[in-house]
Amino acid sequence: MKTYTYTEKKDTRSGFGAGLAELGRTNPNVVALCADLVGSLKMEKFIEENPERFFQIGIAEANMMGIAAGLTIGGKIPFTGTFANFSTGRVYDQIRQSIAYSDKNVKICASHAGLTLGEDGATHQILEDIGLMKMLPGMTVINTCDYNQTKAATIAIADYHGPVYLRFGRPVVPIFTPEDQKFEIGKAVMLTEGTDVTIVATGHLVWEALEASKVLFEKGISAEVINIHTIKPLDEEAILKSVAKTGCIVTAEEHNYLGGLGESVARVLALNNPTPQEFVATNDTFGESGIPSQLMDKYGLNSAAIVEKSLSVIKRK
């Protein structure tokens, strides 16, 4: 079985900051907007090197989306930056009307997504954002797993024409994907091949899926782990090819099971190859204030939960 190790941990939001800074040096059309959270979004380097291409909007997220939409008309590629809750729920009308409906080339970059925002609590821990954004026609939805992948995705979306929602987070997590990777929108990444169960994971749960595969291997179970960084458009071919071999699947995400990756996968299976499926996700609930690792354990978003669901779904084959 192929195994993954890491020598360093970093937050995925720092990968966004690094990617944005590189775009500032290579793509003169890239501009950045922030809603009073420059430090949290790690946008300092871009601002330092390109002060004339940065717009501090203040705590006025709806205005930020409207301004970003307008900037695209002149050929600019705006990257907006704030927390995921403020990037989606607070400004959904502006995104729908001014960006998605008009097919504006805006990159909505959202940090502090999910439970791992931690101590700020339920009002800030959005667990519905993937569902909100994937329902918008023409919106691409990306949820990256580590620093390197987030940096690569940030750079890649600048070359993609159309609205994009890029979701990342606050906590430090293992860096296990290649530094020089080529990020392909809509293309799943096979991490380990297996024959007994498919595990498709996104965001912070990808590393947990790899850890779960080690435990399953010790139990004599061969798990196929797939990194789904792009939730829309979904790599249906990769999913169907895998379940044709394994006969069952577990989806894992730091999001409500309603509207998330799991439901997108369930639709693909229902239409093409009905297959036993189990969900690792929050269960129609809000979060709460706490230490991120403890919250992930309490809400069942960890490697132990993936192992448990894998054992359960195998019995249903």
C-alpha positions, 0 to 999 in steps of 0.5 A, a space after each residue: 500500500 502506498 503511504 504518505 508522510 509529512 515533514 511540515 504542517 502549514 495552514 491552507 490559508 497561507 497557501 492561498 497567500 503564497 499563490 496570490 503573491 505569485 500571481 501578483 508577480 506574473 499576471 498584471 490583471 490580477 487584483 485583490 479585494 479584502 473585507 478587513 481581514 488582510 492578516 487572516 487571509 495572508 494577503 500581506 505580500 501581495 499588498 506589499 508588492 502591488 499596493 495599487 492593485 489592492 482594494 480594502 473594502 472594509 466590513 462591507 462584504 456585499 459591496 466587495 462582491 459588487 465591486 469585484 464584478 465591476 472590475 471584471 468588465 475592464 478585464 481585471 481578475 478580482 480575488 475577494 478575500 474574507 471568511 467563508 461565512 462572510 464570503 457566501 451566506 452574508 452575500 449570497 444575493 450579490 453573488 447570485 445576481 452580480 457574479 453567477 448570473 452575469 458569469 463574471 470572472 470573480 474568484 471568491 476566496 474563502 478562509 476559516 471554513 468549517 468547524 476548524 475555525 474553532 473558538 469563534 463558534 457557530 456563527 462563524 463556522 459555516 457548514 453549508 457553503 459548499 451546498 450554497 455555492 454548488 447550486 449556482 449555475 456556472 459556479 466552480 467549487 474547489 476545496 483544497 487539502 493542504 498548503 501546496 494544493 491551495 497555492 497551486 489551485 490559487 494560481 490555476 483559477 486565475 487562468 480559468 474564465 468564470 466564477 470560482 469559489 475557493 474554500 480553505 481553512 485556518 488550522 495547520 495541517 500536514 503538507 503531503 501533496 507535491 510542491 510542483 503539482 499541476 492543479 487540474 480543475 475537475 480532475 480527482 487525484 488518486 492517492 492510494 489504490 485499493 479493492 475493498 472500499 472507495 474513500 473520497 475525501 475533500 479538504 482537511 478530511 483528505 489527510 484523515 482518509 489517508 490515516 484511516 486507510 492505514 488502519 484499514 490495511 492493518 485490518 486486512 482491508 484494501 482502501 482506495 483513497 481519492 482526493 476530490 479537490 473540485 466538488 463542481 465540476 465533479 470527476 464522475 469518471 474517477 468515482 464510477 471507475 473506483 466503485 466499479 472495482 470496490 463495490 462501496 464508497 465512503 465520502 468525507 468532508 468538513 461540511 453538512 451532509 446536506 448539500 455537500 460532496 456526499 450528496 453530489 457523489 450520491 447523485 452520480 451513483 444513483 444515475 449510473 451505478 447504485 452503490 452502498 454509501 456512507 457519509 462522514 460529515 456533520 449531521 444537519 447541525 451547527 457547530 460550537 466554540 472549541 478547540 478545532 481538533 476536539 470539535 472534529 472528534 466530537 462531530 465525527 470528522 476524523 480518521 476513526 469515523 472514516 474507519 467506522 463508516 468503511 467497515 459499515 459500508 463493506 457489510 452492505 455490499 
